[in-house]
Amino acid sequence: MKKIKIILSMAMALTIFSFFDLTNASAASGWQKLGTWDMAYVIRIYSADGGNLKVCVKGTDKVKFGLERAPIWPNPVEKTTSGKSGDNCATWSDLSSNTSYDLNKVNYRGTIHTVTVWD
């Protein structure tokens, strides 16, 4: 009887954790998902909190991104993703809060990539 109670307790705990998506590595590390898009050229991102921004690309293409403060910001900051499957991301730091940014692809322009943006 004790074994059944322990198994049921563990199953309930796993259900609760999966319901609240507490197993997500990015969420656990403090990243908040802003959204996922199919991107060919540029997307506009609004950063309420500022600080850091992470862009992850599905697949293994080494995509170079430019991040510009919208509507214009001279000398965009360019970053290239790692190209590693499962960790194909680029990260920016020290961004202003309550600001919009244009995230554009420098290479692979016109090729559709699925990107997820984290704040």
Buried (B, 14 or more C-beta within 10 A) or exposed (E): EEEEEEEEEEEEEEEEEEEEEEEEEBBEEEBEBBEEBEBEEBBEBEBEEEEBBBBBBBEEBBBBBBBBBBEEBEEBBBBEBBEEEEEBBBEBEEBEEEBEBBBBBEEBEEEEBEBBBBB
